Amino acid sequence: MAIEETADAVATTDATDTVADTVGTTAGAITYPVAPGYQLNVRSGPGTNHRLVKVLPYNSRVPIRCQRHGQKVSGPYGTSDIWDNIAPGQYVSDAYVKTGSDGFVTVPCG
């Protein structure tokens, strides 16, 4: 599936290939799967207008350090203005992360 510049996307089913390992999260941290069939754009802030930091590979899982409201994005898990902070200066749209909730699942970013 192609990556669209205006929407963030990613995939995940393989627990061995985690973003948590890549971003230095401590062992045992909760990670969430990204929608299957997508590579996910990681942005420097909560919107597609922010700089592209990197693209997560298929089968990624992400830790969510905190969440904030930002640009509204539509994805496989609905339309949401929630953005997940996965590492310092790194955000992904919650519309592509399977958290099991339409709201915040952790603390708001300060």
Number of C-alpha atoms within 10 A of each C-alpha: 8 8 14 11 11 12 18 26 32 28 21 24 17 12 13 10 15 22 22 22 14 10 14 10 18 10 8 7 12 13 21 21 22 31 24 18 16 22 24 25 25 28 23 19 22 24 24 22 12 12 13 16 14 12 16 22 20 21 22 27 29 27 22 25 20 18 24 21 17 16 15 17 20 17 16 16 17 11 15 19 17 23 29 30 26 22 20 10 12 20 29 31 34 33 26 29 30 19 17 9 10 14 12 16 14 12 11 13 12 6
